[in-house]
Amino acid sequence: MPMYEYQCEACGLVFEARQKFSDSPLTRCEACDGPVKKMISQTAFALKGNGWYQQGYSKAAEKPACPSATKSSACSGCPKAANP
């Protein structure tokens, strides 16, 4: 379940709430019962490295599995040669 941040407009308290996608947003502060607004937070999810995009999701990065492989033959010692 995702974690959402809320800030109370009355007391300024910032708190987190774990909610389902189908749950309605919170409307009241847990400390003073004042109105709250949902904050936009930076996500902790990041795609790092060069592998996930360049190895199958990029149409522009159509490189052979092995640098020494050509269309007619592949190197015999390369484990990727068996799965072109």
Steps between C-alpha positions, in 0.01 A plus 500: 500500500627848421598753763353851477605819676249748636542844656254655743389849399423590863802380703751432218559137602640285219413130530496188286215259438515159331191467281368288218460659158124463541490677840369856514755768596511599865320823589575555871824534702575217741628746765267803495212390271575788262471473120787332315633506146683222321858590418692404188807311615814387324491130437766263625480298175786560258630309200878513510761352276507440130367145478121504515439747217782410264443125521155455357285811541676741267429466130802721426743274688486204263850362559612138463503293820876456471737770369677247279177353363381579149182409319660192349683363804545541876787428733484151650604606851226760543206385718273741314576331168265214587210748549521752214 
